Amino acid sequence: MTIKNAVDLKKVWASASPYTEFVEGTEKNRSLWEGVYRLTPIPEWVLKLACDRGKGIRLLAIVEDWCGDASNTVPVLAKLGDMASCLEMRVIERDENPEVMDQYLTNGARSIPIVIVLNEDLEELGHWGPRPSELQHWVMDHKDAIPKDERYKYVRRWYAKDKGETTMREVLQLIA
């Protein structure tokens, strides 16, 4: 049995990659990661809220290139981090960091992405993931009734319509 926060988040942060470095190393879905980043609008209210609530906030994302939920949410948060002077984001890969991932299981599974919100001293304020709560409820309610490829079509449409706003709102709630 693991103990929560047994992982040294300062060491993990120090070894994590900047978002752009991670994307440059992706093989499968690089265009999706880049496209979501480029096309996502960051509303002014989000920038204001991010910096009103947090000074020196760090977002540590656990991801893998192939993950559709990660490629639809993490670029949104990376763009927010690039635009908001008070936020910084870094990325680690799930499969290379099982000791970190195992601290943030979702119903016993290594579901990603997970975004760990850290203060300026790299202490955890909370974590988010693996997808916006409304969408997560829908997926869980339909996982046995709808084939995975059909669920994925719905999930992609949901992300396109939402434009990252739910993800930003839910992560910013952790900063408060």
C-alpha positions in Angstrom: 0.0 0.0 0.0 1.3 3.4 -1.0 1.1 6.5 1.2 -0.2 9.6 -0.5 2.5 12.1 -1.3 5.2 9.5 -0.8 6.7 10.8 -4.0 9.0 13.8 -3.8 7.2 16.3 -6.0 10.1 18.7 -6.0 12.3 16.0 -7.6 9.5 15.1 -10.0 9.0 18.8 -11.0 12.8 19.2 -11.5 12.9 16.3 -13.9 9.6 17.1 -15.8 9.7 18.5 -19.3 8.4 21.8 -20.4 5.2 21.3 -22.5 6.9 22.4 -25.8 9.7 19.9 -25.3 7.2 17.1 -24.7 5.3 17.9 -27.8 8.4 18.1 -29.9 9.1 14.5 -28.8 5.7 13.1 -29.6 5.3 10.7 -32.4 1.7 9.6 -32.8 -0.5 12.7 -32.2 1.8 15.7 -32.5 -0.5 17.5 -34.9 -3.5 17.1 -32.5 -1.5 18.4 -29.5 -0.3 21.4 -31.6 -3.7 22.0 -33.1 -5.6 22.1 -29.8 -2.9 24.4 -28.3 -3.1 26.8 -31.4 -6.9 26.8 -31.7 -8.0 27.1 -28.1 -9.0 30.6 -27.0 -8.0 31.6 -23.5 -10.7 34.0 -22.4 -9.7 37.2 -20.5 -11.7 36.1 -17.5 -9.6 32.9 -17.2 -6.4 34.9 -17.3 -7.6 37.3 -14.6 -9.0 34.5 -12.4 -5.8 32.5 -12.8 -3.5 35.3 -11.6 -6.0 36.6 -9.0 -6.0 33.3 -7.3 -2.4 32.1 -7.7 1.0 33.4 -7.6 3.8 31.0 -8.6 1.4 28.1 -9.3 2.8 25.1 -11.0 0.8 22.6 -13.1 2.4 19.1 -13.4 0.6 17.0 -16.0 0.9 13.2 -16.2 0.3 12.2 -19.8 1.1 9.9 -22.8 1.1 11.0 -26.4 -1.6 8.5 -27.4 -4.2 9.7 -24.9 -7.1 11.5 -26.5 -8.2 13.1 -23.2 -4.7 14.4 -22.6 -4.3 15.8 -26.1 -7.6 17.6 -25.6 -7.0 19.1 -22.2 -3.3 19.5 -21.5 -2.6 21.8 -24.5 -5.4 24.1 -23.1 -3.6 24.3 -19.7 -0.2 24.7 -21.4 -1.5 27.7 -23.4 -3.0 29.1 -20.2 0.3 28.7 -18.5 2.1 30.4 -21.4 -0.3 33.3 -21.3 -0.6 33.8 -17.5 2.5 35.1 -15.8 1.5 33.3 -12.6 1.4 29.8 -14.0 4.0 27.3 -15.2 3.4 23.9 -16.6 5.5 20.8 -17.0 4.8 17.3 -18.2 5.9 13.8 -17.2 5.0 10.6 -19.0 2.8 8.1 -17.2 4.6 5.0 -18.2 8.1 6.3 -17.3 6.8 7.5 -13.9 4.7 4.7 -12.4 5.6 5.7 -8.8 4.0 9.1 -9.4 1.1 7.8 -11.4 0.2 5.3 -8.7 -0.4 8.1 -6.3 -3.2 9.5 -8.5 -5.2 6.4 -9.6 -8.8 6.9 -10.8 -11.0 4.1 -9.5 -7.8 1.9 -9.3 -6.8 2.6 -12.9 -3.9 4.6 -14.3 -6.2 7.0 -16.1 -4.7 10.1 -17.6 -4.2 13.0 -17.8 -3.8 13.9 -14.2 -2.8 17.5 -13.5 -1.3 18.1 -10.1 -1.6 21.7 -8.9 1.4 22.8 -6.8 2.2 26.1 -5.0 5.4 28.0 -5.3 7.0 25.7 -2.7 6.0 22.7 -4.9 3.5 21.5 -2.3 0.3 19.9 -3.7 -2.8 22.0 -3.6 -4.9 19.3 -5.3 -5.2 17.4 -8.6 -7.5 17.1 -11.5 -8.3 14.5 -14.1 -8.6 12.4 -16.1 -11.2 14.5 -17.9 -13.8 17.3 -17.0 -16.2 16.0 -14.4 -19.3 16.3 -16.7 -17.7 14.3 -19.4 -16.2 11.8 -16.9 -19.7 11.1 -15.6 -21.0 10.6 -19.1 -18.2 8.2 -20.0 -18.6 6.2 -16.8 -22.4 6.1 -17.3 -22.1 4.8 -20.9 -18.9 2.7 -20.8 -20.7 -0.6 -20.9 -23.6 0.5 -23.2 -21.7 2.2 -26.0 -18.7 0.8 -27.9 -15.4 2.6 -27.2 -15.0 4.0 -30.8 -18.6 5.5 -30.6 -17.9 6.9 -27.1 -14.7 8.5 -28.5 -16.7 10.3 -31.2 -18.9 11.8 -28.6 -15.9 12.7 -26.4 -14.2 14.5 -29.3 -17.4 16.5 -30.1 -17.7 17.4 -26.4 -14.2 18.7 -26.3 -14.6 20.7 -29.5 -17.8 22.3 -28.3 -16.4 23.1 -24.8 -13.1 24.7 -26.1 -11.3 23.8 -22.9 -13.4 26.1 -20.7 -14.6 23.4 -18.3 -11.0 22.1 -17.9 -9.7 25.6 -17.2 -12.5 26.3 -14.7 -12.1 23.0 -12.8 -8.3 23.3 -12.5 -8.5 27.0 -11.4 -10.9 25.9 -8.6 -8.0 24.0 -7.1 -5.9 27.1 -7.0 -8.4 29.0 -4.8 
